[in-house]
Amino acid sequence: MADIVDTRTDPEAALARATEALGRGVPVAIPTETVYGLSADATNPQAIARIYEMKGRPRFNPLICHMADLAMAERHAVFDPLSRKIAEAFWPGPLTLVLPIRAESAIHPLARAGLDTVGVRVPTGFASRLLSAFGRPLAAPSANTSGRISPTTARHVADDFGDRLELVLDAGPAVVGLESTILRVEGETIRLLRPGGLDLEAVERLTGRPVIRNEKAGAAIEAPGMLASHYAPDAPVRLEARDVRPGEVLIRFGGAALPGERDAALVLDLSPAGDLAEAAANLFGYMKRADALGAASIAFSPIPAVGLGEAINDRLQRAAAPRG
Protein backbone atom coordinates (compact mmCIF):
# COMPACT_ATOMS: atom_id res chain seq x y z
CA MET A 1 0.00 0.00 0.00
CA ALA A 2 1.16 3.53 -0.73
CA ASP A 3 2.66 5.56 2.10
CA ILE A 4 0.23 8.35 3.10
CA VAL A 5 1.85 11.48 4.54
CA ASP A 6 -0.37 14.14 6.11
CA THR A 7 0.58 17.61 4.86
CA ARG A 8 -1.29 19.28 7.72
CA THR A 9 0.65 17.68 10.57
CA ASP A 10 4.15 17.70 9.04
CA PRO A 11 4.25 19.87 5.91
CA GLU A 12 8.06 20.07 5.76
CA ALA A 13 8.44 16.30 5.83
CA ALA A 14 5.77 16.00 3.15
CA LEU A 15 7.60 18.52 0.95
CA ALA A 16 10.91 16.74 1.40
CA ARG A 17 9.48 13.29 0.65
CA ALA A 18 7.58 14.52 -2.40
CA THR A 19 10.37 16.56 -3.99
CA GLU A 20 12.82 13.70 -3.52
CA ALA A 21 10.47 11.18 -5.16
CA LEU A 22 9.56 13.54 -8.01
CA GLY A 23 13.26 14.16 -8.60
CA ARG A 24 13.74 10.42 -9.08
CA GLY A 25 11.00 10.38 -11.71
CA VAL A 26 8.49 8.66 -9.40
CA PRO A 27 4.83 9.77 -9.59
CA VAL A 28 3.40 11.21 -6.37
CA ALA A 29 -0.30 11.68 -5.59
CA ILE A 30 -0.94 15.25 -4.52
CA PRO A 31 -3.94 17.12 -3.11
CA THR A 32 -5.46 20.00 -5.04
CA GLU A 33 -8.65 21.98 -4.45
CA THR A 34 -10.31 20.15 -7.38
CA VAL A 35 -9.41 16.43 -7.01
CA TYR A 36 -6.28 14.50 -6.07
CA GLY A 37 -3.73 14.39 -8.89
CA LEU A 38 -1.13 11.83 -9.95
CA SER A 39 1.85 14.13 -10.46
CA ALA A 40 5.20 13.75 -12.17
CA ASP A 41 7.91 16.03 -13.53
CA ALA A 42 6.45 17.41 -16.76
CA THR A 43 9.96 17.73 -18.25
CA ASN A 44 10.89 14.05 -17.67
CA PRO A 45 9.53 11.68 -20.36
CA GLN A 46 10.16 8.56 -18.27
CA ALA A 47 8.21 10.03 -15.36
CA ILE A 48 5.35 11.07 -17.65
CA ALA A 49 5.26 7.59 -19.20
CA ARG A 50 4.82 6.15 -15.69
CA ILE A 51 1.66 8.26 -15.25
CA TYR A 52 0.15 6.87 -18.46
CA GLU A 53 1.13 3.32 -17.49
CA MET A 54 -0.22 3.54 -13.94
CA LYS A 55 -3.52 5.06 -15.04
CA GLY A 56 -3.91 2.95 -18.19
CA ARG A 57 -4.51 6.26 -19.92
CA PRO A 58 -4.52 6.62 -23.74
CA ARG A 59 -1.45 8.58 -24.83
CA PHE A 60 -3.51 10.74 -27.18
CA ASN A 61 -5.17 12.24 -24.09
CA PRO A 62 -3.02 15.21 -22.95
CA LEU A 63 -2.11 15.99 -19.34
CA ILE A 64 -2.65 19.28 -17.52
CA CYS A 65 0.63 20.85 -16.41
CA HIS A 66 0.43 22.51 -13.02
CA MET A 67 2.42 25.67 -12.32
CA ALA A 68 3.48 27.43 -9.12
CA ASP A 69 2.26 30.80 -10.39
CA LEU A 70 1.51 32.86 -13.49
CA ALA A 71 5.21 33.68 -13.93
CA MET A 72 6.10 29.99 -14.22
CA ALA A 73 3.20 29.45 -16.63
CA GLU A 74 4.43 32.29 -18.84
CA ARG A 75 7.84 30.61 -19.16
CA HIS A 76 6.14 27.64 -20.83
CA ALA A 77 3.06 28.98 -22.62
CA VAL A 78 2.23 31.98 -24.81
CA PHE A 79 -0.49 34.16 -23.30
CA ASP A 80 -2.68 36.40 -25.43
CA PRO A 81 -4.16 39.43 -23.59
CA LEU A 82 -7.57 37.83 -23.01
CA SER A 83 -6.09 34.60 -21.62
CA ARG A 84 -3.84 36.63 -19.32
CA LYS A 85 -6.82 38.63 -18.05
CA ILE A 86 -8.69 35.42 -17.24
CA ALA A 87 -5.62 33.87 -15.58
CA GLU A 88 -4.99 36.94 -13.44
CA ALA A 89 -8.59 36.87 -12.22
CA PHE A 90 -8.99 33.16 -11.48
CA TRP A 91 -5.53 31.81 -10.61
CA PRO A 92 -4.79 30.16 -8.32
CA GLY A 93 -7.99 28.19 -8.73
CA PRO A 94 -9.95 25.54 -10.65
CA LEU A 95 -9.18 26.89 -14.12
CA THR A 96 -7.06 25.36 -16.91
CA LEU A 97 -6.14 27.36 -19.99
CA VAL A 98 -5.05 25.65 -23.23
CA LEU A 99 -2.34 27.83 -24.76
CA PRO A 100 0.37 27.61 -27.43
CA ILE A 101 3.54 26.00 -26.10
CA ARG A 102 6.68 28.14 -26.11
CA ALA A 103 9.42 26.79 -28.36
CA GLU A 104 11.90 26.98 -25.49
CA SER A 105 9.64 25.17 -22.97
CA ALA A 106 11.14 22.06 -21.37
CA ILE A 107 7.71 20.42 -21.03
CA HIS A 108 8.04 17.12 -22.86
CA PRO A 109 5.77 16.47 -25.88
CA LEU A 110 4.52 13.27 -24.20
CA ALA A 111 2.74 15.40 -21.57
CA ARG A 112 1.06 17.32 -24.39
CA ALA A 113 0.14 14.22 -26.41
CA GLY A 114 2.27 15.73 -29.19
CA LEU A 115 0.08 18.82 -29.55
CA ASP A 116 1.51 22.31 -30.07
CA THR A 117 -0.57 23.50 -27.12
CA VAL A 118 -0.35 22.89 -23.38
CA GLY A 119 -3.03 22.94 -20.70
CA VAL A 120 -1.78 24.95 -17.71
CA ARG A 121 -3.23 25.52 -14.25
CA VAL A 122 -2.13 27.16 -11.00
CA PRO A 123 -3.61 25.25 -8.03
CA THR A 124 -4.21 26.46 -4.49
CA GLY A 125 -3.07 24.99 -1.19
CA PHE A 126 -0.26 22.53 -0.58
CA ALA A 127 0.15 21.76 -4.27
CA SER A 128 1.26 25.36 -4.77
CA ARG A 129 3.92 24.99 -2.07
CA LEU A 130 5.15 21.77 -3.65
CA LEU A 131 5.39 23.33 -7.11
CA SER A 132 7.40 26.25 -5.74
CA ALA A 133 9.73 23.89 -3.89
CA PHE A 134 10.17 21.55 -6.87
CA GLY A 135 10.72 24.41 -9.29
CA ARG A 136 9.37 22.67 -12.39
CA PRO A 137 5.87 22.07 -13.78
CA LEU A 138 4.07 18.93 -12.70
CA ALA A 139 1.92 16.97 -15.10
CA ALA A 140 -0.96 15.80 -12.92
CA PRO A 141 -4.12 14.11 -14.18
CA SER A 142 -6.59 12.82 -11.60
CA ALA A 143 -5.08 10.10 -9.40
CA ASN A 144 -7.29 7.20 -10.47
CA THR A 145 -7.40 4.44 -13.04
CA SER A 146 -8.25 6.03 -16.38
CA GLY A 147 -11.96 6.54 -17.04
CA ARG A 148 -13.02 5.77 -13.47
CA ILE A 149 -14.38 7.93 -10.65
CA SER A 150 -12.01 10.75 -9.72
CA PRO A 151 -10.55 10.75 -6.17
CA THR A 152 -11.39 13.44 -3.64
CA THR A 153 -9.52 11.94 -0.65
CA ALA A 154 -6.10 10.39 -0.13
CA ARG A 155 -7.76 7.09 0.81
CA HIS A 156 -9.54 6.96 -2.56
CA VAL A 157 -6.12 7.17 -4.23
CA ALA A 158 -4.46 4.57 -2.02
CA ASP A 159 -7.34 2.13 -2.46
CA ASP A 160 -7.16 2.45 -6.25
CA PHE A 161 -3.41 2.15 -6.79
CA GLY A 162 -2.32 0.10 -3.77
CA ASP A 163 1.37 -0.74 -3.77
CA ARG A 164 1.82 0.52 -7.34
CA LEU A 165 2.13 4.02 -5.86
CA GLU A 166 4.94 5.02 -3.51
CA LEU A 167 3.59 8.19 -1.90
CA VAL A 168 0.26 9.96 -1.35
CA LEU A 169 0.12 13.43 0.19
CA ASP A 170 -3.00 13.90 2.32
CA ALA A 171 -4.52 17.36 2.82
CA GLY A 172 -8.04 16.19 3.63
CA PRO A 173 -11.07 16.10 1.31
CA ALA A 174 -10.87 18.19 -1.87
CA VAL A 175 -12.78 21.44 -1.39
CA VAL A 176 -14.15 21.82 -4.94
CA GLY A 177 -14.56 18.11 -5.75
CA LEU A 178 -14.72 18.53 -9.55
CA GLU A 179 -11.86 18.84 -12.00
CA SER A 180 -10.94 22.27 -13.33
CA THR A 181 -12.86 24.14 -16.00
CA ILE A 182 -10.84 24.07 -19.24
CA LEU A 183 -10.98 27.07 -21.60
CA ARG A 184 -9.25 27.96 -24.84
CA VAL A 185 -9.14 31.49 -26.24
CA GLU A 186 -9.15 31.76 -30.03
CA GLY A 187 -8.92 35.38 -31.13
CA GLU A 188 -11.77 37.09 -29.32
CA THR A 189 -13.66 33.82 -28.72
CA ILE A 190 -13.56 31.92 -25.42
CA ARG A 191 -14.27 28.23 -26.00
CA LEU A 192 -15.21 25.71 -23.33
CA LEU A 193 -13.38 22.38 -23.61
CA ARG A 194 -14.55 20.96 -20.27
CA PRO A 195 -16.92 22.37 -17.65
CA GLY A 196 -15.58 22.17 -14.12
CA GLY A 197 -15.09 23.86 -10.79
CA LEU A 198 -15.05 27.44 -12.10
CA ASP A 199 -18.50 28.87 -12.82
CA LEU A 200 -18.59 30.05 -16.44
CA GLU A 201 -20.82 32.97 -15.54
CA ALA A 202 -17.90 34.48 -13.62
CA VAL A 203 -15.75 34.31 -16.75
CA GLU A 204 -18.47 35.91 -18.83
CA ARG A 205 -18.93 38.74 -16.30
CA LEU A 206 -15.17 39.40 -16.27
CA THR A 207 -14.69 39.43 -20.03
CA GLY A 208 -18.04 40.65 -21.28
CA ARG A 209 -18.00 37.75 -23.77
CA PRO A 210 -20.01 34.54 -23.92
CA VAL A 211 -18.22 31.25 -23.35
CA ILE A 212 -18.89 29.06 -26.39
CA ARG A 213 -19.75 25.46 -25.60
CA ASN A 214 -18.15 22.75 -27.72
CA GLU A 215 -21.14 21.05 -29.35
CA LYS A 216 -19.27 19.01 -31.96
CA ALA A 217 -19.75 15.29 -31.38
CA GLY A 218 -16.52 13.36 -31.74
CA ALA A 219 -14.43 16.53 -31.60
CA ALA A 220 -10.66 16.10 -31.55
CA ILE A 221 -9.17 15.58 -28.10
CA GLU A 222 -7.65 18.93 -27.11
CA ALA A 223 -7.82 18.57 -23.34
CA PRO A 224 -8.50 16.01 -20.59
CA GLY A 225 -12.09 15.00 -19.85
CA MET A 226 -13.25 15.06 -23.49
CA LEU A 227 -13.61 11.27 -23.87
CA ALA A 228 -17.28 10.24 -24.22
CA SER A 229 -17.06 7.61 -21.45
CA HIS A 230 -15.32 8.83 -18.34
CA TYR A 231 -15.70 9.09 -14.53
CA ALA A 232 -17.44 5.70 -14.61
CA PRO A 233 -18.30 3.43 -11.65
CA ASP A 234 -18.62 -0.33 -12.08
CA ALA A 235 -22.41 -0.15 -11.79
CA PRO A 236 -24.55 1.20 -14.66
CA VAL A 237 -25.71 4.78 -14.15
CA ARG A 238 -29.31 5.91 -14.68
CA LEU A 239 -29.88 9.66 -15.03
CA GLU A 240 -32.91 11.92 -14.55
CA ALA A 241 -34.49 9.32 -12.26
CA ARG A 242 -38.03 10.14 -11.11
CA ASP A 243 -38.38 6.97 -9.05
CA VAL A 244 -36.16 4.27 -7.52
CA ARG A 245 -36.04 0.65 -8.60
CA PRO A 246 -35.65 -2.10 -5.97
CA GLY A 247 -32.01 -2.60 -4.99
CA GLU A 248 -30.74 0.56 -6.71
CA VAL A 249 -28.59 3.16 -5.02
CA LEU A 250 -30.23 6.57 -5.27
CA ILE A 251 -28.13 9.73 -5.32
CA ARG A 252 -30.55 12.61 -5.20
CA PHE A 253 -30.36 16.40 -4.94
CA GLY A 254 -32.29 19.02 -3.02
CA GLY A 255 -33.83 16.92 -0.25
CA ALA A 256 -36.85 15.73 -2.26
CA ALA A 257 -37.80 12.07 -1.73
CA LEU A 258 -38.53 9.88 -4.76
CA PRO A 259 -41.10 7.08 -5.05
CA GLY A 260 -39.56 3.71 -4.26
CA GLU A 261 -36.87 4.96 -1.85
CA ARG A 262 -37.87 2.38 0.78
CA ASP A 263 -36.60 -0.41 -1.46
CA ALA A 264 -33.32 1.34 -2.36
CA ALA A 265 -30.02 -0.23 -1.33
CA LEU A 266 -28.85 3.21 -0.19
CA VAL A 267 -30.08 6.81 -0.45
CA LEU A 268 -27.59 9.69 -0.53
CA ASP A 269 -28.31 13.38 -1.06
CA LEU A 270 -25.64 15.50 -2.74
CA SER A 271 -27.05 18.59 -1.05
CA PRO A 272 -30.32 18.52 0.90
CA ALA A 273 -30.32 22.33 0.77
CA GLY A 274 -29.92 22.40 -3.03
CA ASP A 275 -26.43 23.95 -2.92
CA LEU A 276 -24.61 23.12 -6.16
CA ALA A 277 -21.16 23.79 -4.66
CA GLU A 278 -21.89 21.27 -1.90
CA ALA A 279 -23.19 18.82 -4.50
CA ALA A 280 -20.02 19.16 -6.57
CA ALA A 281 -17.82 18.55 -3.53
CA ASN A 282 -19.78 15.38 -2.65
CA LEU A 283 -20.28 13.94 -6.15
CA PHE A 284 -17.29 11.63 -6.64
CA GLY A 285 -17.16 10.52 -3.00
CA TYR A 286 -20.84 9.52 -3.09
CA MET A 287 -20.33 7.70 -6.40
CA LYS A 288 -17.54 5.69 -4.80
CA ARG A 289 -19.73 4.87 -1.75
CA ALA A 290 -22.54 3.75 -4.03
CA ASP A 291 -20.26 1.61 -6.18
CA ALA A 292 -18.72 -0.08 -3.14
CA LEU A 293 -22.10 -1.64 -2.32
CA GLY A 294 -22.10 -3.61 -5.56
CA ALA A 295 -25.62 -2.44 -6.41
CA ALA A 296 -27.19 -3.35 -9.73
CA SER A 297 -27.34 0.31 -10.76
CA ILE A 298 -26.96 3.87 -9.48
CA ALA A 299 -29.82 6.29 -10.09
CA PHE A 300 -29.40 10.07 -10.06
CA SER A 301 -32.31 12.43 -9.64
CA PRO A 302 -32.33 15.55 -11.86
CA ILE A 303 -29.77 18.27 -11.08
CA PRO A 304 -30.26 21.82 -12.41
CA ALA A 305 -27.89 22.48 -15.33
CA VAL A 306 -26.98 25.98 -14.18
CA GLY A 307 -23.73 27.24 -12.66
CA LEU A 308 -21.75 24.28 -11.29
CA GLY A 309 -24.68 22.09 -12.24
CA GLU A 310 -23.43 22.21 -15.83
CA ALA A 311 -20.17 20.54 -14.78
CA ILE A 312 -21.94 18.03 -12.53
CA ASN A 313 -24.25 16.98 -15.37
CA ASP A 314 -21.28 16.70 -17.74
CA ARG A 315 -19.62 14.22 -15.37
CA LEU A 316 -22.83 12.24 -14.97
CA GLN A 317 -23.47 12.02 -18.70
CA ARG A 318 -19.95 10.68 -19.25
CA ALA A 319 -20.36 8.23 -16.34
CA ALA A 320 -23.56 6.94 -17.95
CA ALA A 321 -22.17 6.73 -21.51
CA PRO A 322 -21.72 3.35 -23.22
CA ARG A 323 -18.34 1.84 -22.39
CA GLY A 324 -15.98 0.48 -24.98
C-alpha positions in Angstrom: 0.0 0.0 0.0 1.2 3.5 -0.7 2.7 5.6 2.1 0.2 8.3 3.1 1.9 11.5 4.5 -0.4 14.1 6.1 0.6 17.6 4.9 -1.3 19.3 7.7 0.6 17.7 10.6 4.1 17.7 9.0 4.3 19.9 5.9 8.1 20.1 5.8 8.4 16.3 5.8 5.8 16.0 3.1 7.6 18.5 1.0 10.9 16.7 1.4 9.5 13.3 0.6 7.6 14.5 -2.4 10.4 16.6 -4.0 12.8 13.7 -3.5 10.5 11.2 -5.2 9.6 13.5 -8.0 13.3 14.2 -8.6 13.7 10.4 -9.1 11.0 10.4 -11.7 8.5 8.7 -9.4 4.8 9.8 -9.6 3.4 11.2 -6.4 -0.3 11.7 -5.6 -0.9 15.3 -4.5 -3.9 17.1 -3.1 -5.5 20.0 -5.0 -8.6 22.0 -4.5 -10.3 20.1 -7.4 -9.4 16.4 -7.0 -6.3 14.5 -6.1 -3.7 14.4 -8.9 -1.1 11.8 -9.9 1.8 14.1 -10.5 5.2 13.7 -12.2 7.9 16.0 -13.5 6.5 17.4 -16.8 10.0 17.7 -18.2 10.9 14.1 -17.7 9.5 11.7 -20.4 10.2 8.6 -18.3 8.2 10.0 -15.4 5.3 11.1 -17.7 5.3 7.6 -19.2 4.8 6.1 -15.7 1.7 8.3 -15.3 0.2 6.9 -18.5 1.1 3.3 -17.5 -0.2 3.5 -13.9 -3.5 5.1 -15.0 -3.9 2.9 -18.2 -4.5 6.3 -19.9 -4.5 6.6 -23.7 -1.5 8.6 -24.8 -3.5 10.7 -27.2 -5.2 12.2 -24.1 -3.0 15.2 -23.0 -2.1 16.0 -19.3 -2.7 19.3 -17.5 0.6 20.9 -16.4 0.4 22.5 -13.0 2.4 25.7 -12.3 3.5 27.4 -9.1 2.3 30.8 -10.4 1.5 32.9 -13.5 5.2 33.7 -13.9 6.1 30.0 -14.2 3.2 29.5 -16.6 4.4 32.3 -18.8 7.8 30.6 -19.2 6.1 27.6 -20.8 3.1 29.0 -22.6 2.2 32.0 -24.8 -0.5 34.2 -23.3 -2.7 36.4 -25.4 -4.2 39.4 -23.6 -7.6 37.8 -23.0 -6.1 34.6 -21.6 -3.8 36.6 -19.3 -6.8 38.6 -18.1 -8.7 35.4 -17.2 -5.6 33.9 -15.6 -5.0 36.9 -13.4 -8.6 36.9 -12.2 -9.0 33.2 -11.5 -5.5 31.8 -10.6 -4.8 30.2 -8.3 -8.0 28.2 -8.7 -9.9 25.5 -10.6 -9.2 26.9 -14.1 -7.1 25.4 -16.9 -6.1 27.4 -20.0 -5.1 25.7 -23.2 -2.3 27.8 -24.8 0.4 27.6 -27.4 3.5 26.0 -26.1 6.7 28.1 -26.1 9.4 26.8 -28.4 11.9 27.0 -25.5 9.6 25.2 -23.0 11.1 22.1 -21.4 7.7 20.4 -21.0 8.0 17.1 -22.9 5.8 16.5 -25.9 4.5 13.3 -24.2 2.7 15.4 -21.6 1.1 17.3 -24.4 0.1 14.2 -26.4 2.3 15.7 -29.2 0.1 18.8 -29.6 1.5 22.3 -30.1 -0.6 23.5 -27.1 -0.4 22.9 -23.4 -3.0 22.9 -20.7 -1.8 24.9 -17.7 -3.2 25.5 -14.2 -2.1 27.2 -11.0 -3.6 25.2 -8.0 -4.2 26.5 -4.5 -3.1 25.0 -1.2 -0.3 22.5 -0.6 0.1 21.8 -4.3 1.3 25.4 -4.8 3.9 25.0 -2.1 5.1 21.8 -3.7 5.4 23.3 -7.1 7.4 26.3 -5.7 9.7 23.9 -3.9 10.2 21.5 -6.9 10.7 24.4 -9.3 9.4 22.7 -12.4 5.9 22.1 -13.8 4.1 18.9 -12.7 1.9 17.0 -15.1 -1.0 15.8 -12.9 -4.1 14.1 -14.2 -6.6 12.8 -11.6 -5.1 10.1 -9.4 -7.3 7.2 -10.5 -7.4 4.4 -13.0 -8.3 6.0 -16.4 -12.0 6.5 -17.0 -13.0 5.8 -13.5 -14.4 7.9 -10.6 -12.0 10.7 -9.7 -10.6 10.8 -6.2 -11.4 13.4 -3.6 -9.5 11.9 -0.7 -6.1 10.4 -0.1 -7.8 7.1 0.8 -9.5 7.0 -2.6 -6.1 7.2 -4.2 -4.5 4.6 -2.0 -7.3 2.1 -2.5 -7.2 2.5 -6.3 -3.4 2.1 -6.8 -2.3 0.1 -3.8 1.4 -0.7 -3.8 1.8 0.5 -7.3 2.1 4.0 -5.9 4.9 5.0 -3.5 3.6 8.2 -1.9 0.3 10.0 -1.3 0.1 13.4 0.2 -3.0 13.9 2.3 -4.5 17.4 2.8 -8.0 16.2 3.6 -11.1 16.1 1.3 -10.9 18.2 -1.9 -12.8 21.4 -1.4 -14.2 21.8 -4.9 -14.6 18.1 -5.8 -14.7 18.5 -9.6 -11.9 18.8 -12.0 -10.9 22.3 -13.3 -12.9 24.1 -16.0 -10.8 24.1 -19.2 -11.0 27.1 -21.6 -9.2 28.0 -24.8 -9.1 31.5 -26.2 -9.1 31.8 -30.0 -8.9 35.4 -31.1 -11.8 37.1 -29.3 -13.7 33.8 -28.7 -13.6 31.9 -25.4 -14.3 28.2 -26.0 -15.2 25.7 -23.3 -13.4 22.4 -23.6 -14.5 21.0 -20.3 -16.9 22.4 -17.7 -15.6 22.2 -14.1 -15.1 23.9 -10.8 -15.1 27.4 -12.1 -18.5 28.9 -12.8 -18.6 30.1 -16.4 -20.8 33.0 -15.5 -17.9 34.5 -13.6 -15.7 34.3 -16.8 -18.5 35.9 -18.8 -18.9 38.7 -16.3 -15.2 39.4 -16.3 -14.7 39.4 -20.0 -18.0 40.6 -21.3 -18.0 37.7 -23.8 -20.0 34.5 -23.9 -18.2 31.3 -23.4 -18.9 29.1 -26.4 -19.8 25.5 -25.6 -18.2 22.7 -27.7 -21.1 21.0 -29.4 -19.3 19.0 -32.0 -19.8 15.3 -31.4 -16.5 13.4 -31.7 -14.4 16.5 -31.6 -10.7 16.1 -31.6 -9.2 15.6 -28.1 -7.7 18.9 -27.1 -7.8 18.6 -23.3 -8.5 16.0 -20.6 -12.1 15.0 -19.9 -13.2 15.1 -23.5 -13.6 11.3 -23.9 -17.3 10.2 -24.2 -17.1 7.6 -21.5 -15.3 8.8 -18.3 -15.7 9.1 -14.5 -17.4 5.7 -14.6 -18.3 3.4 -11.7 -18.6 -0.3 -12.1 -22.4 -0.2 -11.8 -24.5 1.2 -14.7 -25.7 4.8 -14.1 -29.3 5.9 -14.7 -29.9 9.7 -15.0 -32.9 11.9 -14.6 -34.5 9.3 -12.3 -38.0 10.1 -11.1 -38.4 7.0 -9.0 -36.2 4.3 -7.5 -36.0 0.6 -8.6 -35.6 -2.1 -6.0 -32.0 -2.6 -5.0 -30.7 0.6 -6.7 -28.6 3.2 -5.0 -30.2 6.6 -5.3 -28.1 9.7 -5.3 -30.6 12.6 -5.2 -30.4 16.4 -4.9 -32.3 19.0 -3.0 -33.8 16.9 -0.2 -36.8 15.7 -2.3 -37.8 12.1 -1.7 -38.5 9.9 -4.8 -41.1 7.1 -5.0 -39.6 3.7 -4.3 -36.9 5.0 -1.8 -37.9 2.4 0.8 -36.6 -0.4 -1.5 -33.3 1.3 -2.4 -30.0 -0.2 -1.3 -28.9 3.2 -0.2 -30.1 6.8 -0.4 -27.6 9.7 -0.5 -28.3 13.4 -1.1 -25.6 15.5 -2.7 -27.0 18.6 -1.0 -30.3 18.5 0.9 -30.3 22.3 0.8 -29.9 22.4 -3.0 -26.4 23.9 -2.9 -24.6 23.1 -6.2 -21.2 23.8 -4.7 -21.9 21.3 -1.9 -23.2 18.8 -4.5 -20.0 19.2 -6.6 -17.8 18.5 -3.5 -19.8 15.4 -2.7 -20.3 13.9 -6.1 -17.3 11.6 -6.6 -17.2 10.5 -3.0 -20.8 9.5 -3.1 -20.3 7.7 -6.4 -17.5 5.7 -4.8 -19.7 4.9 -1.7 -22.5 3.7 -4.0 -20.3 1.6 -6.2 -18.7 -0.1 -3.1 -22.1 -1.6 -2.3 -22.1 -3.6 -5.6 -25.6 -2.4 -6.4 -27.2 -3.4 -9.7 -27.3 0.3 -10.8 -27.0 3.9 -9.5 -29.8 6.3 -10.1 -29.4 10.1 -10.1 -32.3 12.4 -9.6 -32.3 15.6 -11.9 -29.8 18.3 -11.1 -30.3 21.8 -12.4 -27.9 22.5 -15.3 -27.0 26.0 -14.2 -23.7 27.2 -12.7 -21.7 24.3 -11.3 -24.7 22.1 -12.2 -23.4 22.2 -15.8 -20.2 20.5 -14.8 -21.9 18.0 -12.5 -24.3 17.0 -15.4 -21.3 16.7 -17.7 -19.6 14.2 -15.4 -22.8 12.2 -15.0 -23.5 12.0 -18.7 -19.9 10.7 -19.3 -20.4 8.2 -16.3 -23.6 6.9 -18.0 -22.2 6.7 -21.5 -21.7 3.3 -23.2 -18.3 1.8 -22.4 -16.0 0.5 -25.0 
